[in-house]
Amino acid sequence: MKMHVFLVILVALARVSVQGFDLFGSSRSLVNNFEDARNYIETQKDKVIEEWSSYMEDIKLSSSWTNFLEDKENPSLEDPDVVLSVPAMITRRGYRCETHSLISQGYVLNIHRIPQARSGGDTPSNTVILQHGLFASSADWVLNGPGKSLAFVLADAGYDVWMPNIRGNRYSREHTTLKSSSTQYWNFSWHEVAQHDIPAIIDYIRERKGSDTKIAYMGHSMGSTMLFAMLALRPEYNAVLRAGLALGPVVYLSHIKSPVKTLAPVVANAARMNVIKNGEFVPKQSGFGQMMSACSSDDVDTYVCKNAIFFICGTDEKQFNKTLLPVFLSHLGTGTSMKTILHFAQEIDAAGRFQQFDYGPTNNMKIYNSETPPEYDLRKITLPIYLLYSRNDLLSSEQDVDKLYQDLETRTEIYLVPDPEFNHVDYLMANDAPRLLNDKVLQFLLAAFADHQGPDRHMGTRESVRQYKASRKVLNT
């Protein structure tokens, strides 16, 4: 495109600017300079007209003129949720959304909040924290839309919904002193999140809403891991929360059926030998990161990407929503640490132990004063717990969930999702989520918030708990 006409004017103004700088501020000098500029433009008039005419002819010849009136290409997004942020996903569906920020160990944590139902009204007192799992974000709780996704379901059921984002993911990437490219930034696993971040989030909510606010915590996958670690490390929070719900609980991992199990011993041993460099796991420029990006693109190969998920999490064609796959994948892989992955690998290889990070015998002695890492003491958990699991979940096996159920010495309810094909990601995107999952979640929450037994409501003799569990039958419906 020829732009001589504009250059002519710029040159003229430049001449005025340069010549108009008069050390003595003479007004006559300024008049002369403007006159020079006018004469310069006059002498260029014919050339300006010629260039403008040529420019307009170029537009006509290229047929670009009609682009102002019509666009043959469809400008609409096939599914806006593929590119929208979580607050935008929530707002476009008619719900109010807030973003709250707090700092924990220098990490700037951003929490997305739905403070009321879509119909409006006052903010409820009863509060639910929804904590996402590995490679995820708060998007997990809204991607299936109103009526199915738990964030919307709970908001419409009268709960104040808070969805934290774990340190290092796309919404909690900032740090007050560290660069996200540094190894120091990524020196954490879910242990540090459980010990510092989750308590900080609970404290923030109570400071904002009042210390008497009733709060329940619900975690999916790693979100449940952090719940149990927090209650063991910071047992004072047993008396702060009303209940803990674990969807696809990930605590004991000895019997998982996912193919990732075959890699665990090698990775865990490498971690103990300190031969794996810490940092971000699966950055976008890596091979696996590029594969993830390819699955998230407009020309996503549904068959390949779908089966990659089924391979790791369990096959479930019935509950699989093909149109939701690009949305799910576009919000997956939002950032985590290598140390988090290594910690999970160690859990798989730990022979039924729920333990802190294993730095190897020498470093363990320096950190723990023991050659082996300490276990999280589940006996310290007194909070009422609700375990929701499924038989086709390759990352949360029935045997491991049963062991967790038996080891918890608090009042515990357990629910088997009544679908033999229900897998690890179906908690987030199942077609029949209302019938299979949401109704039971609402039932559990109603019971948790209706419990008015006083400050010692969680306590009971260990023998009474054992008797309760001995008489408790696993729910199948």
Secondary structure, DSSP 8 states (H G I E B T S, - for coil): ---HHHHHHHHHHHHHHHHT--TT--HHHHHHHHHHHHHHHHHTHHHHHHHHHHHHHHHHHTT-GGGGT--SS--S-S-GGGT--HHHHHHTTT---EEEEEEETTEEEEEEEE-SBTTB----S-EEEEE--TT--GGGGTTT-TTTSHHHHHHHTT-EEEEE--TTSTTS--BSS--TTSTTTT---HHHIIIIIHHHHHHHHHHHH-TT--EEEEEETHHHHHHHHHHHH-GGGGTT-SEEEEES--S--TT--SGGGGTHHHHHHHHHTT-S--SEES-TTSHHHHHHHHHTSTT--HHHHHHHHHHHH---TTT--GGGHHHHHHTS---EEHHHHHHHHHHHTSSS--B-----HHHHHHHHSSSS--B--GGG--S-EEEEE-TT-TTS-HHHHHHHHHH--S-EEEEE-S-TT--TTHHHH-TTHIIIIIHHHHHHHHHHHH--S-TTTT---HHHHHHHHHH---B--
